[in-house]
């Protein structure tokens, strides 16, 4: 009987830890089953396929960047460095400077997209460069991707150098450095969210310098980019350090799952999305010519029969098909994680936190236009914070933390906290109002309750609405209070 009890002990988990895992999977499900398929559907069925091209190459770059970073981790730590860390540091420093230069040059000079409208190089199918339409590639996105890879290479090579002379392989938990980076980044994001809700950057630029508002707004936005960019790197550093410590004591059991996530997951998806970006215009021109039972007209819509594929887009029916494929596969992946939780726990945990971090980075790289990047930085940082907290909980997710039965009060704390988090999530996903997304938010949100955005000529100003932020803050505080008592009472599952 004692042996049976010893085997059952590792399966017990506190309700507080279980709730953090549940929140993480809730956001993963919302993104994989709801947000990403909806975004791809909107871009497929929009009047121009330029958004689909920009989005597919941004998602491809995110997946391939994640795969490269995972390969660097494997080469440096599995089980001994395959290549000297100094070489990785040097290459990472070069990539960091190159990526930063590309992002700054493209953003500050106004040449953010390629090809330009006046470009011409072997045009075919009505394209500018080959069959590519204007603005098919976002150069700021390319620069940020290269910058991320370079910084990650430098970061992990420094950790490898430190481990070479230090035999300690313990999981140090959430160290002061991790907590400091996480707290500092969280405070920056909270202050920005509240400040941006009260004061719109466009309206503030007119209030500061009505004679030259463009210059004032550029200065304001550059300051905000630097501030939020620093917060993003703080959250990335906290996540990378926490993931490193999480895997360090059990590398023999976690390196192969990490490699599988990178090689069999991110790399394959990245290549597929890269092919979509490369061939979407030749593909839609070919599909439009299908005459079998009218499939061409069923799957594609062309505004001008004389301008194929320039005036073509996918029909709503084609969008529904792709939407179903993506949502269905994502749902099956999540259900497979539930099934594999007990037998392949390392794979599920490593895969879950890695995918959460990749989705957070993708949110930023997909929305790099000046009208979207501020809220994209905030959302990306929030997802990375969630992934970092997730890795902290995963350190000892089945540790015995108490012996109290749930009871009536515990049931309310669990149900009430989940309900408050669910409502707060609606508010959270209502904050980003991207011009490329025609979907109306669940809860109204318009930046600038004190200083609204400057209106167009002969139009009244649009007053700001802070409903989403107010609801998020209120529900977050209530959920935190209930979660505190849930942790304090140490209920067991």
N, C-alpha and C positions, 0 to 999 in steps of 0.2 A: 504493500500500500504506500509506503514511503517513497519507493521508486516511482510509482505512478504520479504522486504529487510533485516530485522533482521534475518530471517531464512536463507537467502542466504549468509550472511556475513561469517559464519564459513566454507563455502565450497570454499572460495577463498584462493589461495595459491600463493606465489611468484614463479617465474620461477627458481630462484636460488635454493630454497628448493626442488621444483619438480625435478630439475636435479639431486640433490644428491640422492633422492629416486630412480630415474631412473638408476643412476650408480650402486646403491646397488643391484637393481633387475637384472641389466644386468650381474653383476658378479655372482649373485645367479643362474641365468639361465645358464651362461657359465659353472658353476661347476656342477649343478644338471643335466643338459641336455647333456653337452658335456664331461667334464673331468671325472667325476665319472663313468658314463657308459663305457667310453672308457677304463678307468683303469681296471674295472672289466672284460671287454671283453679280454683285453690283458692277464690278469692273468689266465682266464679260458682256453684260447687257447694256452698258452705257453707249452713248452715241459714238464715242471714239474708243479705240482699243489701246490708246497710249497709256491709260491708267493700268490696264492689265499688263502691258509690257513693263512698266515701272515697278508694279507690285510683284510680278513674278521674278524679276531679276533681283529685287531687294530680298525677297524670301529665299531665293536660291543662294544669294551671297551670305545671308544669315546662317543657313544650314551648313554651307561649305566652310564658313569661318568657324562654326562650332566643331565641325569634324577636324579641321586643322589644329585647333587648340587641344582637342582630345588626343590627337596623334602626338602632339608635343608632350602632353602629360605622360602618355604611355612610353615614349622614348626616354623620358627623363627619370621615370620612377618604376619601371616594370622590368625586372626587379632591381636592376642597376642601370645607371645611365648608359644608353646605347651610343649617344653622342655627347661630347663634353658640354656641360652647361654654359661655358664661356662662349662657345660658338652660337648657341641659341640666344644668349644675351646680346651678342653683337648683331645678329640678324634681326632680332626683335627691335633693337634700337633703330636700325636702318628703316624697318617697316613703320615704326612709330613716326619718325620724321617725315617719311614719304606720305603716309596717310594723313598726318596733320597738315602738310603742305597742300595736298590735293583738296582737302575739305575747306581750308581757309581760302585758297585761290578760287575755287568754284563758288563759294558762298559770297565772298567780298567783291568779286569782279562781276557778278551777275551771269557768268557762264556756267550755270548749274547743270544744264541739260545738254545732251548730245544725241543725235546730230541737231544742229540748229536749222532754222527755217531756210537759211540761205546756203546750207551745205549741199554739196553735190559730188558724189563719187560712185560711179557705176550704178546709177539708179535703175531699179527694176520694180515692177508691180506698183508703180507710183510712189516709190520710196525716195529718200534723200541720199542715204548711204546704203547701197544694196536695196533691200526691201524695207529697211527700218524707217519708220515715220519720225518726224521731229519730236524731240524730247523723250526718246526711247530709253535713254540711260541717264540716271541721276548720278552726277559726279560727286556730289556731297556724300551720297550713300556709299559710293565706292571708297572715298577717302576715309569715312568713319569705320568702314569694315576693315580696311587695312590697318587703321590706327588701333582698333580693338585687338586684332591678331598680334600686332607688335607689342602692345602693352602686356597682353597675356603671356607672350613668350618671355619677356623680360621678368615678369612677376614669378612665373614658375621656375625659370632658370635660377633666380636668386634663391628660391626655396630649396632647389636641388643643391646649390652650392653650400647652403647652411647645413643641410642634412649630411653632406659628405664628411663633415668633421664632427657631427653630432650623432651618436648612436641611438638617441631617444626617438622612439617611434610611437609614443603614446598619443591618444586623442586628448588634446589639451582643452577641449570643449570650446565654449564661447569666450575667448580670451579678451582681455581689456582692449587690445587693438581692434578685434572684431566688433565688440560692443561700441567702442568709440566711433568707428567708421559708420556703423549702423545708426547710432543716435544722431550723429552730425548730419548724415544724409537725410534722415527722417525729418529733422527740424527744418532743414532747407526746403524740402518738398512741402511741408505743412505751411511754412511761412509764404512760399510762393503761391500755393493754392488759395490761401486766404487773401493774400495781397492782390493776386490776379483777379479774384472775384470782386474785390472792391474797386480796383483801378485797372482799366484797360490800357494797354501800352500805346495803342493808337491815339486814344483820347488824351493820355498824359503827354504825348509828344506835341499835340496841338496846344495844350495848356502851357507847356514850357516854352515853345518857340513856334508861334503861329505863323511867322514869316517863312520859316524853313522847317516844317514838321518832319520831312523825310530824314533830315540829318539827325534831329533829336530822337526819332524812333530808332534809327540805326544804332545810336549810342546806347539807348535803353535796352534794345534787344541783344546787342553784343554783351552787355553786362549780364543780362539774364542767361544767355547761352553759356557764358563762362561759369556762372554760379551753378546752374543746373547740370552742366557738363561735369563740374567737379563733384557734384553729388552723385551723378551716375557712376563715376569712377570709384567713389567711395563705396557705393553699394556693390559694384563689381568686385572690388578688393575684398570686402567683407564676405561675399559669397564664395569667391575663389579660395580664400584662406580657410573658411569654415568647411568647404568641400574637401580641401586638402587634408585637414585634420580628421575629418570623418572617415576618409579612406585609408589613412596612414597605418593604423594598426592591423588592418585586414586587407592589404593590397592584393594578396594572392587570390582573394575571393571577390574583389571588387574591380580589378583591372580588366578582366575579361568582359564583365557586363558593361563597363564604360566603353570599351572598344567596340562591343556589339552595337551599343546605342549610336556611336559615331559612324562606324563603317556600314552597318546594315540599316540604320535609320536615317541619320542626318545626311550622309553622303548620297544615298540613293534618292532621297526626296530632293536634295539640292540639284542633282544632275537632271532629274525630271523637270523641275521648275526652270532650269536653265534652258532645256530644250523647248519648253513652252515659250519662253521669251524669244528664243532664236527663230522659231518656226511658226509663230501664231499667224502672221500675215500670209505666208504661203499656204498654211493649213486652211484658213478660212476661205481663201480663193479657190482651193481645191474642193472644199466641202460645198461651196456655193454651186459648183458645177454638177453635183450629184443629181441624177434624174430618177433614181430608183424610188418609186412610190413617193416622190416629192420630198425626199429627205433634205435636199439642198435648201429649199425654201422653208422647211420645217425647222432646221437647225440654225439658219443664218438669216439675217435681215440686212438688205442693202438699200440705202436711200437713193442711190443712183445706179442704174444698171450699167452706165458707161464708166463708172468709177468703182471697179472691183479690184482689190479689196479695200481701197481707201475709205469708202463710205459704208463699209460693212461692219456689222457687229453680230454677236451670237444672239439668237432668239431667247426669250424667256424659257422655252422648253429645253434648250441646250443648257442654260444656266441651272435649271432644276435638276437635270441629270447629273451634272458635275457636283452640284450642291449635295445631292443625295449620296454620291460616291464618297465625297470627303467626310460628310457627317457620319455616314454609316461606318466607314473604316475607323474614324476616330472613336466612335462608340464601341466598336468591337475591341479596339486597343485598350480602352478603359476597362471594359469587362474582362479582358484577358489579364489586366493587372490585378483585378480583384481575385481572379482564379489563381494566379501565380503568386499571390502575396505570401502564402505560407511556405511554399516549396522553393521559390526563387526570390526571396525577400530582397537580397542585395541588388538584383537586376531591377526590381520594381522601384526601390528607393533611389538608386543612382539614376535610372532612366527618368523618373518623375521630376527630380530636382533639376536635372539637366534640361529636360524639355521646357520646364517652367522658366528657366533662365534664358533659353533660346527664344521663347515666345516674347519675353520681356524685351530682349534686344531687337527682335523683329518689329515690335511696335514702334521703336524709334527709327529704324532704318527704312520702314515703309512710309513714314510721314516726316520727310525732311524739308518740305517746302516752308517758306517763312510764315505762312498762315497756320501751320500745323505743328511745327517742331516744338513749341513751348509746352503744349499739353501732351505731346508725345513723350517728351523728356520726363514729365511728371508721372505718366502712366508706366513708362518703362522702369523708372526707379521704384515705383510701388510694387511691381511684379518681382523685381530683383530682391526687394526687402522681404517679400513673402517667401521666395525661394531660400533666402538665407535663414529665416526663422525655421523653415521646414528642415533644413540640414541640422540646425541646432536640436530640434526635437528628435530627429532620427538618430542622434548619438546613442541614446538608450531608450528606444521607443517601447521596449517591453520590460523596463525596470519596474520593480515593485515600489510604488511610492506611497502606498497606504492600504488599509484594509477595511475602509468604511464602505458599507453597502450604499447603493444609490439612494434609495428611499424617495419619498414624495418631494422633498426639497431639492434633492439632487436631480430628479427628473425634470423639475421646472427649470433649474439652472441650465441643464443641457438643452432642453427644448427652447427655452427663452433666448439663450445665447445664439443658437442656430437661427432662430427667427430674426433676431436683430441683425445678425451678420447678413442674412439673405436680403433684408430690406436695404441695408447699407450698400450691398453689392449693386442693387439697381441704381442707387444714387451715384456710385463710383463709375459705373459704365455710362452714366448720363453726362458726366463732366466733359469728356472730349467731344467737341462739336466740330468735326472735320468737314470742310467744304466738299471733299470727294465722297463723303458718305451721305446719301440723301435720306437715310433713316432718321425719323424723329426720335429724340431721346425719350426715355421713360419719364423722366422728371425734368422740368424746365431748368435750363442753365444758360445764362448769357453773362459774359464778363463785363464788369464795370458798373456796379451798383452806385458808387460815388462819382466816378468819372467814367462815363460810358464812351464807347467808340465814337469817333468823329463821323457824323452822318454825311451821306452824299449830298451834293448841292440840291437845294429845294426839297429836301426831305427832313422830317423831324428826327431827332436822335432816338435810338432804340434803347430804352432803359435796361439796365442789367437785372438779371434774375439770379438769386443765390440759392434757390430752393434745393438743388442737388447737393451743394456743399453743406448747407445747414443740416439737411437730413443725414448726410454722411457723418458729420461731426456728432450730432445728437445720438444716432444709432451706434456709432463707434464708442462713445463714452459709456452708454448703457451696456453694450456688450462687454466692454472692458471691466466694468464693475461686476457684472455677473460672472465673468470668467475668473476674476480674482477670487471670488468666494468658491468657485468650482475647484480652483487649484488649492485653495487653503484647506478645504474639507477633505481633500485627498480621496476622492471616490475611485473605486476600481471598476473595471468593466467585467 
